Amino acid sequence: MDFDEYQKLTRKTAVYSKSGLTPVIYTCLGLASEAGEVAGKVKRVIRDDGNVFPNSGRREEIKAELGDVLWYCARLADELDISLSDVANTNIQKLTDRLDRNKIKGEGDIR
């Protein structure tokens, strides 16, 4: 499955809050929340598993949370009328350009 096909399929499961939040705000908040859950799972590996990642149970938990992150990325992009494949292509072009210019390390959006 490619990014755009995945993005299209997420439309079937997009059920948003009736709280009055716009879909963009709702999906952005969901993305941040799910990214935090990934970080929490990684923290537990550090705290409980001695920083050893081969624990297959933890890997599956992290994979499930990464799926939720991907879903919210796809939904947010879709709400903004941006294809997920365009997001991926633009990002890899940016990173490849930085690598070619030896600017992959450092900080700041414009390097």
C-alpha positions as CSV (number, residue, x, y, z in Angstrom):
1,M,0.0,0.0,0.0
2,D,1.3,3.5,-0.8
3,F,0.9,6.7,1.2
4,D,-1.9,8.1,-0.9
5,E,-3.9,4.8,-0.8
6,Y,-3.5,4.7,3.0
7,Q,-4.6,8.3,3.3
8,K,-7.7,7.7,1.3
9,L,-8.6,4.6,3.4
10,T,-8.3,6.7,6.6
11,R,-11.3,8.7,5.5
12,K,-13.5,5.7,6.2
13,T,-12.5,5.7,9.9
14,A,-12.4,9.5,10.4
15,V,-14.9,10.2,13.2
16,Y,-14.2,13.5,14.9
17,S,-15.4,15.1,18.1
18,K,-18.7,17.0,18.0
19,S,-17.2,19.6,20.4
20,G,-17.0,22.3,17.7
21,L,-13.3,21.9,17.1
22,T,-12.3,22.1,13.4
23,P,-11.1,18.9,11.9
24,V,-7.6,20.5,11.5
25,I,-7.4,21.3,15.2
26,Y,-8.8,18.0,16.3
27,T,-6.4,16.0,14.1
28,C,-3.5,18.1,15.2
29,L,-4.3,17.5,18.9
30,G,-4.7,13.8,18.2
31,L,-1.3,13.7,16.5
32,A,0.4,15.4,19.4
33,S,-1.3,13.0,21.8
34,E,-0.4,9.9,19.9
35,A,3.2,11.0,19.5
36,G,3.3,11.4,23.3
37,E,2.1,7.8,23.7
38,V,5.0,6.7,21.5
39,A,7.4,8.6,23.7
40,G,5.8,7.0,26.8
41,K,6.3,3.5,25.4
42,V,9.9,4.3,24.7
43,K,10.3,5.7,28.2
44,R,9.0,2.4,29.7
45,V,11.7,0.5,27.7
46,I,14.3,2.8,29.3
47,R,12.8,2.5,32.8
48,D,11.5,-1.0,32.9
49,D,13.5,-3.0,30.3
50,G,17.0,-1.6,30.9
51,N,17.0,0.3,27.6
52,V,16.9,-2.9,25.6
53,F,14.5,-2.6,22.6
54,P,14.4,-6.2,21.4
55,N,11.5,-6.9,23.8
56,S,8.9,-8.0,21.2
57,G,6.0,-7.0,23.4
58,R,7.2,-3.4,23.6
59,R,8.0,-3.3,19.9
60,E,4.4,-4.3,19.1
61,E,3.1,-1.6,21.5
62,I,5.3,1.0,19.9
63,K,4.3,-0.2,16.4
64,A,0.6,0.2,17.3
65,E,1.2,3.7,18.6
66,L,3.2,4.6,15.5
67,G,0.2,3.4,13.5
68,D,-2.0,5.9,15.4
69,V,0.6,8.6,14.7
70,L,0.5,7.7,11.0
71,W,-3.3,7.8,11.0
72,Y,-3.4,11.3,12.4
73,C,-0.7,12.5,10.0
74,A,-2.8,11.2,7.1
75,R,-5.9,12.8,8.4
76,L,-4.3,16.1,9.2
77,A,-2.7,16.2,5.7
78,D,-6.1,15.2,4.2
79,E,-7.9,18.0,6.0
80,L,-5.3,20.4,4.7
81,D,-5.7,19.0,1.1
82,I,-2.1,17.8,1.1
83,S,-1.2,14.3,-0.2
84,L,0.7,12.2,2.2
85,S,3.0,11.1,-0.6
86,D,3.8,14.8,-1.2
87,V,4.6,15.2,2.5
88,A,7.0,12.2,2.3
89,N,8.6,13.3,-1.0
90,T,9.1,16.9,0.2
91,N,10.7,15.7,3.4
92,I,13.1,13.3,1.8
93,Q,14.1,15.9,-0.7
94,K,14.8,18.4,2.1
95,L,16.8,15.8,4.0
96,T,18.8,14.7,1.0
97,D,19.6,18.3,0.2
98,R,20.9,18.8,3.7
99,L,22.9,15.6,3.5
100,D,24.5,16.7,0.2
101,R,25.4,20.0,1.7
102,N,26.7,18.4,4.9
103,K,24.0,20.2,6.9
104,I,22.1,17.1,8.2
105,K,23.2,17.9,11.8
106,G,22.4,21.1,13.6
107,E,19.2,22.8,14.3
108,G,16.7,25.1,12.7
109,D,14.3,24.6,9.9
110,I,16.4,26.4,7.3
111,R,19.9,25.0,7.1
